[in-house]
Amino acid sequence: MIEELHDWRRGALGEFRQLIYEAVPEVVEEIKWRKPSNPDGVPVWSHGGILCLGNVWKDHVRLTFPKGALLRDPKGVFNASLEGNALRALDLREGETFDRGALKALLRAAVALNRARSPRR
């Protein structure tokens, strides 16, 4: 999916992907939810459960954490879906920046959350 983009969004989603792999080297990447209205599907990164997923819109790229409301975000990386009880997201528009170190910390916290919530064997 990332390779099919031909504008700034390719770089943005590619950077998200790179940071995810840097923060969580054992992450599993899959494309899910392919359908006629979205034949490319959605990139999803998991480690003991879903960590985050990437969406590409006309004017922004979004990295959504399905359990983001359960994560502490002291640096204020999340800037979208702030009102819900579960999701939190980072929306990035052309030319905008974000705290890469804080995003990596959120990714590691999401892994820890998945570990804490998984049933003991």
N, C-alpha and C positions, 0 to 999 in steps of 0.2 A: 504494500500500500504506500509506504513512504516513497519508494522509488518512482511511483506514478505521479507524484506531485511535481510541478515545474515552476514553483515560485517560492517566496520566502517561507511558506508553510512547511515545505520539505525540510528546510534547515532547522526550523523550530521543532518539528516532531522528531527529526533526527537527533537533535541535541537532547530532547527529553529522553529518547531511547538510550543515548550514550550515558547520560547521568544515571539512569536506572541501572544499567549494567555495571557502572562504577560503584554504585552504592550497594548493589545486591548481585554479585557475580553469578550466583546460582539461579538467578531468576529464569522463569520459563516464559517465553513469548509465544503467543498464539494469535491467530485471527479468528474472531468469533462473530456470530450474529450476521452472517451474510444473508441478504434477502434481495428481492428485485429492486427495492428502492435504495439499497446500499450494497451493491454487488461486491465492493471491496472489503466489506466487513469492518470490524473494529479491532485494532491491536489491543491485546490484553496481556498484562504482565502479572505473573503469579509466583508466589512462594509460600506454600502452606495455605493457600487461598488467594483470592484476587487482591493484588496490591493497588493497581491502578489501570486505567484504560485511557486510550487516546482518541480524541475525536477531532476531525478537521471540519471547520466551518468556512464559509466564504471569507469572513473577515478576522477569524482568530483560530487558534489551536487550543484545545482544552485537554488537560490532564486531570481526570476524575479519580478520586479515591472513594470507593463505595463505603468505607468505614471511616472516612475522614473526620467526622464529627467526634469520634472517639480519640483522635490524636491531638496532642498539644501542639500548637502552632505559634510559639512565642515570637517568631520573626515575621508573622503575617504573610506567609507565602500564599495561602489560600485567599483568593479574591472573588470567588464565584460559588454559587450554591451554599451560601453561608447561613441561610435561614432554615434549612431542613434539619431533621433529626439524625441523618445518616451521612449523606454525601457532603464532600467538600471538593472544590476544584481550583485549579490554577488556569486562568484564561490568559493567553498571550497573544497580543496583537502585534502587527508589524512594527518594528522599532522599539518595542518595550523590552525591559530587562527584568530579571528576577534573581533572587538569592540562591545560587546553585548549591552552596553548602547547606543551606536550610532545607532545600528540597531533598537532598541526599539524607539528611537527618530524618525528614518525614518518611521517606521510603524505608529506612531502617526501623523506624518506630512502627510502621505498618507491618513489617515482618515480625517484629516482637509481639504485636497485637495478635497476628494470626497464630503464632506459637502459643500464646497464652490462652486463646479461645479454642484451640483444637483439643479434641478429646484425648485423654491420656491413654496410652496403650499398655 
